Amino acid sequence: MLEELKEQVYEANMELPAKGLVTYTWGNVSGIDRRKGMFVIKPSGIAYEELRPSDMVVMDLDGNKVEGDYHPSSDTPTHLELYKAFGQIGGIVHTHSAWATSWAQAGRPVPCYGTTHADYFYGQIPCARGLSAEEIREEYEKNTGLVIIETFQGKNPSYVPGVLCTNHGPFSWGKDAMEAVHNAVVLEEVAKMAARTEQLRTEVHEAPRMIQDKHFFRKHGPNAYYGNAGK
């Protein structure tokens, strides 16, 4: 079942250590088949060097395991809530990458200081509020997803394909699992750049809205003109 998607999600997971985004097993990728109403996710606690496409776990959108020899990632309920809320996304990544996680531990959004950030994220990368004691005690991973969804009220998740969870780390997403990884790599890089920018100049201001708009909308939306994808 979903053998092609398992292969895609496996390959996307293997990009995390290749791109320096995970240490040990600190991360996971999933991808969804909207037509079948199922998603594929990395198993919990399996070392990347031991991982195989056949190890991927198939879940339905009611949170039931459909196929797989292992338990799914402990973050599966978070992925599930995001898939249910954000119908346009096809893949999700969670890591504890060092720079993005540092911003999350500080409870700060990543400001848009320049065009590298603006090429991929429209405005700040938000930081979700911390969970209450009750939210941590009861269905912690599900509530992590619900707090992300709360953070995106009034925002377009396609325009801001990532978030920081306070005291935790980053989640990112995209049209499929590999694009979600791509956005996770970008999120880590712009988090690093932003931290270094503030070290170099403490009173720095975000990039002007005009330059943010120019760089984002030349790559996204109906009037995009960057690249040759359609040629």
C-alpha positions in Angstrom: 0.0 0.0 0.0 1.3 3.5 -1.0 4.7 2.1 -2.0 5.6 5.1 -4.1 4.8 7.5 -1.2 6.8 5.4 1.2 9.8 5.7 -1.1 9.3 9.5 -1.3 9.0 9.9 2.4 12.0 7.7 3.0 14.1 9.8 0.6 12.9 13.0 2.3 13.7 11.6 5.7 17.2 10.7 4.5 17.7 14.4 3.5 17.5 15.5 7.1 20.9 14.0 8.2 22.4 14.8 4.7 21.5 18.5 5.2 22.7 18.6 8.8 19.2 19.1 10.3 19.1 16.2 12.7 21.3 14.6 15.3 20.6 10.9 16.1 16.8 10.4 15.6 15.7 14.0 16.3 13.4 14.5 13.4 10.8 13.1 11.1 9.1 13.7 7.8 5.7 12.6 6.6 3.8 12.8 3.3 0.1 12.5 2.5 -2.0 10.9 -0.2 -5.1 13.1 -0.1 -7.1 11.0 -2.5 -6.7 7.9 -0.3 -6.9 9.8 2.9 -3.7 8.3 4.3 -0.2 9.6 5.2 3.2 8.0 5.6 5.6 8.9 8.4 8.9 7.8 9.8 8.8 5.2 12.6 9.6 6.3 16.1 13.2 6.1 17.3 14.7 4.2 14.4 18.3 5.4 13.5 18.6 6.9 10.1 21.4 4.6 9.0 19.0 1.7 9.7 16.0 3.1 8.0 14.4 1.5 4.9 11.4 2.5 2.7 9.6 -0.6 4.0 9.9 0.7 7.6 7.7 3.7 6.9 4.3 3.7 8.7 1.0 4.3 7.0 -1.7 6.2 9.0 -5.2 7.2 8.3 -6.7 10.6 9.1 -8.5 9.2 12.2 -5.1 8.5 13.7 -5.2 4.7 13.1 -2.1 2.8 11.9 -3.0 1.1 8.6 0.3 -0.5 7.8 3.8 -0.9 9.3 5.9 -3.0 11.6 6.9 -0.2 14.0 5.2 2.5 16.0 4.9 5.8 14.1 6.8 8.9 15.2 5.7 10.2 18.5 5.0 13.5 16.6 2.3 11.8 14.5 -0.6 13.5 16.2 0.9 16.9 15.4 1.3 15.9 11.7 -2.3 14.6 11.7 -3.8 17.9 13.0 -1.8 19.9 10.5 -3.0 17.7 7.6 -6.6 18.1 8.7 -6.4 21.9 9.1 -4.1 22.8 6.1 -5.7 21.1 3.1 -3.1 22.5 0.7 0.0 20.9 2.2 1.4 17.5 1.2 4.4 17.0 3.4 5.5 18.0 6.9 8.9 18.0 8.6 9.9 18.4 12.3 13.5 18.8 13.4 15.5 20.1 16.3 17.9 21.9 14.1 20.2 24.1 16.2 19.5 27.6 15.0 15.7 27.4 14.5 15.4 25.6 17.8 17.4 28.3 19.5 14.8 30.9 18.4 12.0 28.5 19.6 13.7 28.1 23.0 13.9 31.9 23.2 10.1 32.0 22.3 10.8 34.5 19.5 9.6 34.6 15.9 12.4 34.9 13.3 12.2 38.4 11.8 12.6 39.0 8.1 15.9 40.9 7.9 16.6 40.3 4.2 15.7 38.9 0.8 16.9 35.3 1.5 14.1 35.0 4.1 11.6 36.9 1.9 12.1 34.5 -1.0 10.5 31.7 1.0 8.6 33.1 4.0 6.2 36.1 3.7 7.0 38.1 6.8 8.2 36.7 10.2 8.4 33.0 10.9 6.0 32.9 13.8 6.6 31.3 17.2 3.5 29.6 18.7 2.6 30.2 22.3 3.8 27.8 25.0 1.4 25.1 25.9 -0.5 25.3 29.2 0.1 22.7 31.9 -3.2 21.0 30.9 -2.3 20.9 27.2 1.1 19.3 28.1 -0.5 16.8 30.4 -3.3 15.7 28.1 -2.6 14.9 24.5 0.6 16.9 24.3 1.5 16.1 20.6 -2.1 16.7 19.4 -2.2 20.0 21.3 1.1 21.0 19.7 -0.6 20.8 16.4 -3.7 22.7 17.6 -1.5 25.5 19.0 0.3 25.7 15.6 -3.2 26.0 13.9 -4.2 28.7 16.4 -1.0 30.6 15.5 -2.0 30.5 11.8 -5.4 32.0 12.2 -5.5 34.8 9.6 -2.3 33.6 8.0 -1.7 31.6 4.8 0.3 28.5 5.5 1.4 28.3 1.9 3.0 31.8 2.3 4.6 31.0 5.6 5.5 27.3 5.3 6.9 26.9 8.8 6.6 27.7 12.5 8.5 27.6 15.8 7.0 25.9 18.8 8.1 27.6 22.0 10.6 25.5 24.1 10.5 22.8 21.4 11.6 23.4 17.8 10.5 24.0 14.2 7.9 22.4 12.0 7.8 23.1 8.2 5.6 21.9 5.3 5.2 22.0 1.6 3.3 20.6 -1.4 5.1 17.3 -0.8 7.6 15.7 1.6 10.7 16.9 -0.3 9.5 20.5 -0.6 8.8 20.4 3.2 12.4 19.4 3.7 13.6 22.2 1.4 11.6 24.7 3.5 13.1 23.2 6.7 16.6 23.7 5.3 15.7 27.3 4.4 14.2 27.9 7.8 17.4 26.8 9.5 19.5 29.0 7.3 17.5 32.1 7.8 17.3 31.5 11.5 21.1 31.4 11.5 21.4 34.5 9.4 18.9 36.4 11.7 20.8 35.4 14.9 24.1 36.6 13.3 22.5 39.8 12.1 21.4 40.7 15.6 24.9 39.9 16.9 26.4 42.3 14.4 23.9 45.1 15.0 21.6 45.0 18.0 19.3 47.8 16.7 18.6 46.2 13.3 15.2 46.6 11.7 13.3 44.2 9.5 13.7 44.6 5.7 11.3 47.2 4.2 7.9 45.7 3.3 8.4 46.7 -0.3 11.5 44.6 -0.7 9.8 41.7 1.2 6.8 41.9 -1.2 9.1 42.1 -4.2 11.1 39.0 -3.4 8.2 36.9 -2.1 5.8 37.6 -4.9 8.3 37.3 -7.8 8.5 33.6 -6.7 5.0 32.9 -5.4 1.4 33.7 -6.5 -0.3 34.4 -9.8 2.2 37.0 -11.0 5.4 35.1 -10.1 8.1 35.3 -12.8 11.2 33.8 -11.1 12.7 30.6 -12.6 11.8 28.4 -15.6 9.6 25.7 -14.0 7.0 26.1 -16.8 9.5 26.0 -19.7 
